[in-house]
Amino acid sequence: MAQDGKPDRYVSFVGIEGDKNSQELILMLRRHIDAPENANAFWEHFKGKLARIGHPEQNGGRCLDELFLIHSYINNIRELFELHDDLPALSLLEKIEKESC
């Protein structure tokens, strides 16, 4: 625990709901990237990565999860949420970045 009483990710992930927050953020992201008017090659490729979460046999033996993808593409995700002025999603993204990335 940090001095301010908040969980300290550098000491422990105890008290941090990383999986829950990451899964919730992906649902928020899907609302945007699944809309036909937002379709593009990047997000279609990203959706392919999402489909391989929990399936290492489809990903060269590497097991992907939501947090890994958020961390890997955090700037792209932030840009999309900013483009759509999605303040709740931006807030959750900031929380995930501070606690888990």
C-alpha positions in Angstrom: 0.0 0.0 0.0 1.3 3.4 -0.9 1.5 6.2 1.7 -1.7 7.7 0.4 -3.6 4.5 1.2 -4.1 3.5 -2.5 -2.8 0.2 -3.9 0.8 0.5 -5.1 1.2 -1.6 -8.3 5.0 -1.8 -7.8 4.5 -3.6 -4.5 1.5 -5.8 -5.2 -1.6 -6.0 -7.4 -3.7 -6.6 -4.3 -6.7 -4.2 -4.3 -6.4 -3.6 -8.0 -9.1 -5.1 -10.2 -7.0 -5.3 -13.3 -8.9 -8.1 -15.1 -12.3 -6.6 -14.3 -11.3 -3.1 -15.4 -9.6 -4.3 -18.5 -12.6 -6.4 -19.6 -14.9 -3.5 -18.9 -12.7 -1.2 -21.0 -12.7 -3.6 -23.9 -16.5 -3.6 -23.8 -16.4 0.2 -24.0 -14.0 0.0 -26.9 -16.1 -2.6 -28.7 -19.0 -0.1 -28.8 -16.8 2.1 -31.0 -14.9 -0.3 -33.1 -17.9 -2.6 -33.9 -19.8 0.4 -35.3 -19.7 0.1 -39.1 -19.0 3.8 -39.6 -15.8 3.4 -37.5 -14.5 0.4 -39.4 -10.9 0.5 -40.6 -8.1 -2.0 -41.2 -6.4 -1.2 -37.8 -9.4 -1.9 -35.7 -10.3 -5.0 -37.8 -6.8 -6.4 -37.1 -7.2 -5.5 -33.4 -10.6 -7.3 -33.3 -8.7 -10.4 -34.6 -6.3 -10.1 -31.6 -9.3 -9.8 -29.2 -10.7 -13.0 -30.7 -7.5 -14.8 -29.7 -7.7 -13.9 -26.0 -7.4 -17.1 -24.0 -6.5 -19.2 -27.1 -2.7 -19.5 -27.1 -3.0 -22.3 -29.8 -4.2 -19.5 -32.1 -1.4 -17.2 -31.2 1.8 -19.1 -31.6 1.6 -20.4 -28.0 1.3 -16.9 -26.4 -1.7 -16.3 -24.3 -3.2 -12.8 -24.8 -5.4 -11.0 -22.3 -7.3 -7.7 -22.3 -4.7 -5.9 -20.1 -1.8 -6.9 -22.4 -3.7 -5.6 -25.5 -4.7 -2.4 -23.7 -1.1 -1.8 -22.6 0.2 -2.6 -26.1 -2.2 -0.3 -27.9 -2.9 2.3 -25.2 -2.2 5.3 -27.4 -4.5 4.1 -30.2 -7.3 3.3 -27.7 -6.9 6.8 -26.1 -7.0 8.5 -29.4 -10.3 6.7 -30.3 -11.9 7.5 -27.0 -10.8 11.2 -27.4 -12.2 11.3 -31.0 -15.6 10.2 -29.7 -15.4 12.3 -26.5 -16.0 9.1 -24.5 -15.2 10.6 -21.0 -16.1 7.5 -19.0 -13.9 5.3 -21.1 -11.0 7.8 -20.9 -11.4 7.8 -17.2 -11.2 4.1 -16.9 -8.3 4.0 -19.3 -6.4 6.4 -17.1 -7.2 4.3 -14.0 -5.9 1.2 -15.8 -2.8 3.0 -16.9 -2.0 4.2 -13.4 -2.7 0.9 -11.7 -1.7 -1.8 -14.1 0.4 -0.6 -17.0 
